[in-house]
Every structure is written in C-alpha cells, then in structure tokens.
Amino acid sequence: SAVSACLSMQASKLVELPCSSSDDDNDGLLARDMDFSTAEQDPRAWSSVPPMPGTFSQCVRYLAFFWNLLFLLLGSLALAVGVWGLLAKGSLQGERLAPLGSDPMLFFVLVGLAASTTSLAGCLGTLRSSPCLLRFFVGAVLAFAGMEVLGGLLLLAVWHRLRDALRDALLLCLLRYHDEPDLRFLVDEVQQSLQCCGLGSYRDWEVNLYFNCSAPGAQACSVPASCCLDPWQNGTLVNTQCGFGALRLGDVAASTVVHLSGCVARLSAWLRSQAGGIAAAAALLVLVEAASVLMALKVLGDIVPIRVQY
C-alpha cells in the first residue's frame, strides 16, 4: 500500500508538470501578442529614423542644399528687380493696374517668385530631411520642365507664324514707346543693334501719338534717336534730336539721316541665325533641372524612414 501510494504521487507529479509548463508558455505567448497588438495600436511605440547616410550621400545632400541656395538667391534677385521696376513706374497703383499684364517687369516677378519658392522648398527639404518638401520640389521642377518642353514644341509648330508675332509685339512697343521706360529701352537697343527703324520701315513710327505728323509738339513727324545713322554727338552723348522731322523728308533725303529698313525682317533673320544658341541654352536649362531632380531624389531616397521599436 505504501508502494502504491508513492507511485500514485509520482504519477500525479508527472501529470501536473507538463500542464504547468504549457500554461507558462501560453501566458508568455499571450503577453507577447498583447505587446505586439499594443505596439500596432499605439504609433508612439515605434519611431521612424533615417539610416546613417554614407559619404557620397552626405556630399549629395550638401551639394543639393547649396545648389538650391544659389537658385534661391537668383530667383530672389529677379523678384526684387521686377517689384522694384513695377514700383518705380507706379504700375501697382490703382489707375495703372489695367496695363500691368503687358508690363515686361511682370515677367521678372513671376519667374523670380516661382524660382525662389521652388528653391526654398528644395533648401528646407534638404536641410530638414522633409519628404513632403522634397516631393513638392521634384513635382514643381518637373512641371516647369514640362511647360518648357511644351512651349518649345509649340514654338516649333508655329515657327512660320513667328514673324507675325514679332510684328504684333513690336507694334505694341511702338504704341507705348513713351509710356513704358523699359519698352523704350528695349526698342532702342533692338534698333541700334540691328540698324533698323520701325516695323517694316521707318514710316511705321507715324502710329505713335507723339511722332505722328498731326501731333502737337517738337517730336511731330520724327523718329527716335535710335533710328539715326549716327545718334552720337561728339562721340559721347546721344543726340536726341537727330531724328526730328525725318518723316517729312523723302526716302532719299531720309536715308542720309536714319535707317529706312524695318526691324521685323532683320529680327527674324537674327533669330534664325541664333537658333543653335537658343537650342543650346534650352538644353542647358533642362540639364540643370534634371540635375536638381536627381539630387533631390537621392536625398529623398536616403531619408526613407525605417521602423525601430524602443
């Protein structure tokens, strides 16, 4: 009876031992499952940290930052020049807002604003390792590149109509020659550089209210000094009156004072001769934008977060 009692006690121990071990294992698994589910439900239990960048990645990061900083300064400079030009001419006043759309300074404002905003996003995105800002920068640069390519294709498609577009642009410049100082400077530079006068001939200046022969004042029946064969006085000063009365003269007499040929034909010929340089400048701009996008994508790839549990 003692032997049977001892055997029964050992058997009960053998039965209880695996049960207790299994219960402990189940409790451990249950605790781990609860921890895992808690970590999934509580995002604060996980932290996103970027991997340690290598030497090449750090060089790309620094290069991208200073690259964008350079274009940020250039864009800010263009924006400042445009705003200064608009303020100096009073184009932002209430009565001058109507012709604002044709003001050349508005081009500097828009380009400077777009370039500075995009470059600022690239600088901050690189400096702060912000994927949101870097994605915005990449998207903006790709959008600008797409618009440039589309504009180039449209320009090639309507190249044969470019002469008419130049005529319309120059006609606007002739009409507003006295109203816009920057347009006056542009017209004078074109006429002096290409040695031309007017659109098709020097008599096109009659469309200007100040140079028209029926206009009052000393400039009636005249042309700008940039139309003159020799606009310089004593080799240093511009003789602003060298074109006075040129429209009253015949073509033979006027040919000794001013250029008779217009600027549309000569400007079209100059653009055709500079087609290679324009294409090279456009290709360089695309390469600059491509380099900016590649560096931003490299920085963005280096800061992709990984999940680490504390």
C-alpha positions, 0 to 999 in steps of 0.5 A, a space after each residue: 500500500 505504501 508502494 502504491 501510494 508513492 507511485 500514485 504521487 509520482 504519477 500525479 507529479 508527472 501529470 501536473 508538470 507538463 500542464 504547468 509548463 504549457 500554461 507558462 508558455 501560453 501566458 508568455 505567448 499571450 503577453 507577447 501578442 498583447 505587446 505586439 497588438 499594443 505596439 500596432 495600436 499605439 504609433 508612439 511605440 515605434 519611431 521612424 529614423 533615417 539610416 546613417 547616410 554614407 559619404 557620397 550621400 552626405 556630399 549629395 545632400 550638401 551639394 543639393 542644399 547649396 545648389 538650391 541656395 544659389 537658385 534661391 538667391 537668383 530667383 530672389 534677385 529677379 523678384 526684387 528687380 521686377 517689384 522694384 521696376 513695377 514700383 518705380 513706374 507706379 504700375 501697382 497703383 490703382 489707375 495703372 493696374 489695367 496695363 500691368 499684364 503687358 508690363 515686361 517687369 511682370 515677367 521678372 516677378 513671376 519667374 523670380 517668385 516661382 524660382 525662389 519658392 521652388 528653391 526654398 522648398 528644395 533648401 528646407 527639404 534638404 536641410 530638414 530631411 522633409 519628404 513632403 518638401 522634397 516631393 513638392 520640389 521634384 513635382 514643381 521642377 518637373 512641371 516647369 520642365 514640362 511647360 518648357 518642353 511644351 512651349 518649345 514644341 509649340 514654338 516649333 509648330 508655329 515657327 512660320 507664324 513667328 514673324 507675325 508675332 514679332 510684328 504684333 509685339 513690336 507694334 505694341 512697343 511702338 504704341 507705348 514707346 513713351 509710356 513704358 521706360 523699359 519698352 523704350 529701352 528695349 526698342 532702342 537697343 533692338 534698333 541700334 543693334 540691328 540698324 533698323 527703324 520701325 516695323 517694316 520701315 521707318 514710316 511705321 513710327 507715324 502710329 505713335 501719338 507723339 511722332 505722328 505728323 498731326 501731333 502737337 509738339 517738337 517730336 511731330 513727324 520724327 523718329 527716335 534717336 535710335 533710328 539715326 545713322 549716327 545718334 552720337 554727338 561728339 562721340 559721347 552723348 546721344 543726340 536726341 534730336 537727330 531724328 526730328 522731322 525725318 518723316 517729312 523728308 523723302 526716302 532719299 533725303 531720309 536715308 542720309 539721316 536714319 535707317 529706312 529698313 524695318 526691324 521685323 525682317 532683320 529680327 527674324 533673320 537674327 533669330 534664325 541665325 541664333 537658333 543653335 544658341 537658343 537650342 543650346 541654352 534650352 538644353 542647358 536649362 533642362 540639364 540643370 533641372 534634371 540635375 536638381 531632380 536627381 539630387 533631390 531624389 537621392 536625398 529623398 531616397 536616403 531619408 526613407 524612414 525605417 521602423 525601430 521599436 524602443 
